């Protein structure tokens, strides 16, 4: 089980590994990930959130002149 949760918890942010603790991610909260190519990252996030049993909403945004993804936990 530990290996499976480890694979779900790590994302590839354009070559940089990023750890997401899906089980500590509370409903109604969000996080921002800067990215140039947001579509592949969004696909990976959605796939791993689904495997972790977490429902999310996402939007490509510009925050402080940085393009990226805003991810909210909705359930």
C-alpha positions in Angstrom: 0.0 0.0 0.0 2.9 2.4 0.8 4.3 2.1 -2.7 0.8 2.8 -4.2 0.3 5.9 -2.1 3.8 7.1 -2.9 3.1 7.0 -6.6 -0.2 8.9 -6.1 1.4 11.6 -4.0 4.2 12.7 -6.4 3.6 14.8 -9.5 6.1 15.8 -12.2 5.9 19.6 -12.4 7.8 20.1 -15.7 10.8 18.1 -14.5 10.5 19.0 -10.8 9.0 16.4 -8.4 6.2 17.9 -6.2 4.6 16.1 -3.3 0.8 16.4 -2.8 -0.6 14.9 0.4 -4.1 14.1 -0.9 -5.3 12.9 2.5 -4.4 16.2 4.2 -6.0 18.3 1.4 -9.2 19.5 3.0 -12.5 20.2 1.3 -12.8 23.9 0.3 -9.1 24.6 0.2 -6.9 25.1 -2.8 -3.3 25.1 -4.0 -1.5 26.8 -6.9 1.1 25.1 -9.1 3.0 27.3 -11.6 3.4 25.8 -15.0 4.0 26.7 -18.7 2.4 23.6 -20.1 -0.7 23.2 -17.9 -2.7 20.6 -19.8 -0.4 17.7 -19.2 0.0 18.6 -15.5 -3.8 18.9 -15.1 -4.2 15.5 -16.7 -1.7 14.0 -14.2 -3.3 15.8 -11.2 -6.8 14.7 -12.2 -5.7 11.1 -12.6 -3.9 10.9 -9.3 -6.7 12.7 -7.4 -9.2 10.2 -8.8 -7.0 7.3 -7.6 -6.8 8.9 -4.2 -10.6 9.2 -4.1 -10.5 13.0 -4.1 -12.8 15.2 -6.2 -11.2 18.4 -7.5 -12.0 21.4 -9.6 -9.3 23.3 -11.5 -8.7 26.4 -13.5 -5.7 27.8 -15.4 -5.0 31.2 -13.8 -2.6 34.1 -13.8 -1.5 34.9 -10.2 1.1 37.6 -9.5 2.0 37.5 -13.3 2.7 33.7 -13.0 0.6 31.3 -15.1 -0.4 28.1 -13.5 -3.1 25.8 -12.2 -5.4 26.5 -9.2 -6.7 23.2 -7.8 -9.6 23.1 -5.3 -10.8 20.1 -3.3 -14.6 19.9 -3.7 -15.4 16.6 -2.0 
